[in-house]
């Protein structure tokens, strides 16, 4: 019996959701199409009915991973003032490796070393995720009245993505925690310095 369009769409969604988790936890090169399909409870032969290539799946799975991350940010920061929301987003991002659910891992921090060797469509999905993070942070920095909110947001994203990546390379948990704590302190200092730079200068009478 032929599957309905709704069934086909649901199967495709299941593959992408599973791929997002497996790629983030096992890596791109170490994960084959057969691994993804098996994890989704499907046969390998059905893969190409849904995707042109593994690369196309990776690009889409990266987008889904960012969507999950943003959904969590929105839920956790609902109703908070911009600075409180920004602090919580940074804290959540930096603590992502302690999250029990792999769907909240960020592909930029967890797959970055592999993404740099990927094809154009995968790099485009990664670049889109980066820009979405920058715009999210900028939406919290701009109301604070700091100088150059978009540039500051870009610097914050670079800091937290790099810190999570480096924390995985340390020899022990204490060293990894120190990398993450230093990143949080760097973000706080960056915001403080930017706020000071934008404050009006008092004119002597």
TADANOR-V797213 format. One record per residue. N is the residue number from 1. RES is the residue in one letter. BURIAL is b if it has 24 or more other C-alpha atoms within 12 Angstrom, else e. Layout:
# TADANOR-V797213
n->N res->RES burial->BURIAL
n->N res->RES burial->BURIAL
This chain:
# TADANOR-V797213
n->1 res->X burial->e
n->2 res->X burial->e
n->3 res->X burial->e
n->4 res->X burial->e
n->5 res->X burial->e
n->6 res->X burial->e
n->7 res->X burial->e
n->8 res->X burial->e
n->9 res->X burial->e
n->10 res->X burial->e
n->11 res->X burial->b
n->12 res->X burial->b
n->13 res->X burial->e
n->14 res->X burial->b
n->15 res->X burial->b
n->16 res->X burial->b
n->17 res->X burial->b
n->18 res->X burial->b
n->19 res->X burial->b
n->20 res->X burial->b
n->21 res->X burial->b
n->22 res->X burial->b
n->23 res->X burial->b
n->24 res->X burial->b
n->25 res->X burial->b
n->26 res->X burial->e
n->27 res->X burial->b
n->28 res->X burial->b
n->29 res->X burial->e
n->30 res->X burial->e
n->31 res->X burial->b
n->32 res->X burial->e
n->33 res->X burial->b
n->34 res->X burial->e
n->35 res->X burial->b
n->36 res->X burial->b
n->37 res->X burial->b
n->38 res->X burial->e
n->39 res->X burial->e
n->40 res->X burial->b
n->41 res->X burial->e
n->42 res->X burial->e
n->43 res->X burial->e
n->44 res->X burial->e
n->45 res->X burial->e
n->46 res->X burial->e
n->47 res->X burial->b
n->48 res->X burial->e
n->49 res->X burial->e
n->50 res->X burial->b
n->51 res->X burial->b
n->52 res->X burial->e
n->53 res->X burial->e
n->54 res->X burial->b
n->55 res->X burial->b
n->56 res->X burial->b
n->57 res->X burial->b
n->58 res->X burial->b
n->59 res->X burial->b
n->60 res->X burial->b
n->61 res->X burial->b
n->62 res->X burial->b
n->63 res->X burial->b
n->64 res->X burial->b
n->65 res->X burial->b
n->66 res->X burial->b
n->67 res->X burial->b
n->68 res->X burial->b
n->69 res->X burial->b
n->70 res->X burial->b
n->71 res->X burial->e
n->72 res->X burial->b
n->73 res->X burial->b
n->74 res->X burial->e
n->75 res->X burial->e
n->76 res->X burial->e
n->77 res->X burial->b
n->78 res->X burial->e
n->79 res->X burial->e
n->80 res->X burial->e
n->81 res->X burial->e
n->82 res->X burial->e
n->83 res->X burial->b
n->84 res->X burial->e
n->85 res->X burial->b
n->86 res->X burial->b
n->87 res->X burial->b
n->88 res->X burial->b
n->89 res->X burial->b
n->90 res->X burial->b
n->91 res->X burial->b
n->92 res->X burial->b
n->93 res->X burial->b
n->94 res->X burial->b
n->95 res->X burial->b
n->96 res->X burial->b
n->97 res->X burial->b
n->98 res->X burial->e
n->99 res->X burial->e
n->100 res->X burial->e
n->101 res->X burial->e
n->102 res->X burial->b
n->103 res->X burial->b
n->104 res->X burial->b
n->105 res->X burial->b
n->106 res->X burial->b
n->107 res->X burial->b
n->108 res->X burial->b
n->109 res->X burial->b
n->110 res->X burial->b
n->111 res->X burial->b
n->112 res->X burial->b
n->113 res->X burial->e
n->114 res->X burial->b
n->115 res->X burial->b
n->116 res->X burial->e
n->117 res->X burial->e
n->118 res->X burial->e
n->119 res->X burial->e
n->120 res->X burial->e
n->121 res->X burial->b
n->122 res->X burial->b
n->123 res->X burial->b
n->124 res->X burial->e
n->125 res->X burial->b
n->126 res->X burial->b
n->127 res->X burial->e
n->128 res->X burial->e
n->129 res->X burial->b
n->130 res->X burial->b
n->131 res->X burial->b
n->132 res->X burial->b
n->133 res->X burial->b
n->134 res->X burial->b
n->135 res->X burial->b
n->136 res->X burial->b
n->137 res->X burial->b
n->138 res->X burial->b
n->139 res->X burial->b
n->140 res->X burial->b
n->141 res->X burial->b
n->142 res->X burial->b
n->143 res->X burial->e
n->144 res->X burial->b
n->145 res->X burial->b
n->146 res->X burial->b
n->147 res->X burial->b
n->148 res->X burial->e
n->149 res->X burial->b
n->150 res->X burial->b
n->151 res->X burial->e
n->152 res->X burial->b
n->153 res->X burial->b
n->154 res->X burial->b
n->155 res->X burial->b
n->156 res->X burial->b
n->157 res->X burial->b
n->158 res->X burial->b
n->159 res->X burial->b
n->160 res->X burial->b
n->161 res->X burial->b
n->162 res->X burial->b
n->163 res->X burial->b
n->164 res->X burial->b
n->165 res->X burial->b
n->166 res->X burial->b
n->167 res->X burial->b
n->168 res->X burial->b
n->169 res->X burial->e
n->170 res->X burial->e
n->171 res->X burial->e
n->172 res->X burial->e
n->173 res->X burial->e
n->174 res->X burial->e
n->175 res->X burial->e
n->176 res->X burial->b
n->177 res->X burial->b
n->178 res->X burial->e
n->179 res->X burial->b
n->180 res->X burial->b
n->181 res->X burial->b
n->182 res->X burial->e
n->183 res->X burial->b
n->184 res->X burial->b
n->185 res->X burial->e
n->186 res->X burial->e
n->187 res->X burial->b
n->188 res->X burial->b
n->189 res->X burial->e
n->190 res->X burial->b
n->191 res->X burial->b
n->192 res->X burial->e
n->193 res->X burial->e
n->194 res->X burial->b
n->195 res->X burial->e
n->196 res->X burial->e
n->197 res->X burial->e
n->198 res->X burial->e
n->199 res->X burial->e
n->200 res->X burial->e
n->201 res->X burial->e
n->202 res->X burial->e
n->203 res->X burial->e
n->204 res->X burial->e
n->205 res->X burial->e
